[in-house]
Amino acid sequence: MQVEPSEGEVGLDDVRVVAVDSRSERRQVIRRLLEHSFKPEEIAEADSRQSAIDLVDRCRPDLVVIEIQMPLEEGLETITALSLVSPRPRIVVCSFHRDAATVLAALDRGADAYVTKPAGSAELRAACGVPLPERNVRHRPPNERPTSPAPPSAGR
């Protein structure tokens, strides 16, 4: 059963995505993972910070999935630059970097979600599944950190 988005909402099958990674074979892995996670309308690819910025500016995607190991500092700078684009796409990091400092740095720079590799399609879909229309309206200032909902309390 496919759920149709209500009027004014973007369904996951209508999403335009930019996959960013410095290596072609890893971009192909991201592409396949996205295609298995949902059926994006379009997937474009960028291999550097500048090509990602140019592509996002030109194509106005709803979602950017980025591997920040470009090297690392360039990947983090890419997140910062993409978070300033208007309309702002949802930025999801999908990376082998698991350390808390890197995850926090990515979120501080403007990433909306962080998924560690190897990631499954359900995990990526969940990271991408926050209602996307909100991203076009709400522009988080670069210095505002995202907040996560508190975990449910265990019955004691």
Secondary structure, 3 states (H helix, E strand, C coil): CCCCCCCCCCCHHHCEEEEECCCHHHHHHHHHHHHHHCCCCEEEEECCHHHHHHHHHHHCCCEEEECCCCCHHHHHHHHHHHHCCCCCCEEEEEECCCCHHHHHHHHHHCCCEEEECCCCHHHHHHHHCCCCHHHHHCCCCCCCCCCCCCCCCCCC
